[in-house]
Amino acid sequence: MFVCLNNDKDATQKIIKSVTYHLHPTARPPVIKVTEAPFLLSKVGWGYYEIKIEIQFKKWTGLGNKVVAHELCFDGRGKTQSFDIDICKKEETVKELAKLMDELQISK
């Protein structure tokens, strides 16, 4: 699994500081922090369970940490799922991120 903004590794690294994966308590280790885009975590496992993914944004964004939940399932040889998260409501932060996205040529 991985966290990436619009499949753009460079833009992701400029906006996200780290991603911490909170796996099942029986996993070893159960918590893994990744600090390099695309924040990839590859493990062998079985079954299905909900994991928490904590995204720590770079300080300049003013977004802090956001936590999302993902149902991890290994049926059907795995699959790719993407989802959107509402990261902020603060107007000036939204404008700064929009400007950066324009500079990086990231689609909104």
C-alpha positions as CSV (number, residue, x, y, z in Angstrom):
1,M,0.0,0.0,0.0
2,F,1.1,3.6,-0.5
3,V,0.1,7.2,-0.1
4,C,0.7,9.5,-3.1
5,L,-0.9,12.7,-4.4
6,N,-2.1,12.3,-8.0
7,N,0.6,9.6,-8.6
8,D,3.2,12.4,-8.3
9,K,6.1,11.2,-6.1
10,D,7.9,14.6,-6.2
11,A,4.8,16.7,-5.3
12,T,3.9,14.2,-2.6
13,Q,7.3,14.5,-1.0
14,K,7.0,18.3,-0.9
15,I,3.7,18.3,0.9
16,I,3.7,15.1,3.1
17,K,6.4,14.6,5.8
18,S,5.6,11.0,6.7
19,V,3.0,8.3,6.7
20,T,2.5,6.0,9.7
21,Y,0.7,2.7,9.2
22,H,-1.1,1.2,12.2
23,L,-1.4,-2.5,11.3
24,H,-3.1,-5.4,13.1
25,P,-1.7,-5.9,16.7
26,T,-0.3,-9.3,15.7
27,A,1.8,-7.8,12.9
28,R,5.5,-7.4,13.7
29,P,6.0,-4.5,14.0
30,P,2.4,-3.3,14.3
31,V,3.3,0.3,13.6
32,I,5.5,1.4,10.7
33,K,6.5,4.9,9.8
34,V,7.6,5.7,6.3
35,T,9.4,9.0,5.5
36,E,9.9,8.9,1.7
37,A,7.4,9.3,-1.1
38,P,5.4,7.4,-2.3
39,F,5.3,6.2,1.3
40,L,5.2,2.6,0.2
41,L,4.6,-0.3,2.7
42,S,4.9,-3.8,1.3
43,K,4.2,-6.8,3.6
44,V,3.0,-10.4,3.2
45,G,-0.2,-11.1,5.1
46,W,-3.6,-12.9,5.2
47,G,-7.1,-12.2,6.1
48,Y,-8.6,-8.7,6.3
49,Y,-8.8,-6.0,8.9
50,E,-9.0,-2.2,9.1
51,I,-5.8,-0.3,9.3
52,K,-5.3,3.3,10.3
53,I,-3.1,5.5,8.1
54,E,-1.7,8.6,9.8
55,I,-0.6,11.2,7.3
56,Q,1.7,13.9,8.7
57,F,1.8,17.0,6.4
58,K,4.8,19.3,6.2
59,K,4.6,22.1,8.8
60,W,4.3,24.9,6.2
61,T,1.0,23.5,5.0
62,G,-0.6,24.1,8.4
63,L,-2.5,20.8,8.0
64,G,-1.0,18.8,10.9
65,N,-1.9,15.1,10.9
66,K,-4.8,13.4,9.3
67,V,-5.9,9.9,10.0
68,V,-7.8,7.7,7.5
69,A,-9.1,4.1,7.8
70,H,-8.7,1.5,5.1
71,E,-10.0,-2.0,5.0
72,L,-7.1,-4.1,4.1
73,C,-8.1,-7.3,2.2
74,F,-5.9,-9.9,0.5
75,D,-8.8,-11.5,-1.5
76,G,-8.5,-11.5,-5.3
77,R,-4.8,-11.0,-5.2
78,G,-5.3,-7.5,-3.8
79,K,-6.6,-4.4,-5.6
80,T,-5.9,-0.7,-5.8
81,Q,-8.3,1.6,-4.1
82,S,-8.0,5.4,-3.9
83,F,-10.0,7.8,-1.9
84,D,-10.1,11.5,-1.3
85,I,-9.8,13.2,2.0
86,D,-10.9,16.7,3.0
87,I,-7.6,18.0,4.4
88,C,-8.5,21.5,5.4
89,K,-11.1,24.3,5.6
90,K,-8.8,27.2,6.4
91,E,-9.1,29.5,3.3
92,E,-5.5,30.8,3.3
93,T,-4.1,27.3,3.5
94,V,-6.3,26.1,0.7
95,K,-5.1,29.1,-1.4
96,E,-1.4,28.3,-0.6
97,L,-1.9,24.6,-1.5
98,A,-3.7,25.6,-4.7
99,K,-0.8,27.9,-5.7
100,L,1.7,25.1,-5.0
101,M,-0.3,22.6,-7.0
102,D,-0.4,25.1,-9.9
103,E,3.4,25.6,-9.7
104,L,3.9,21.8,-9.6
105,Q,1.3,21.3,-12.3
106,I,-0.8,19.0,-10.2
107,S,-4.4,18.6,-11.2
108,K,-6.9,19.6,-8.5
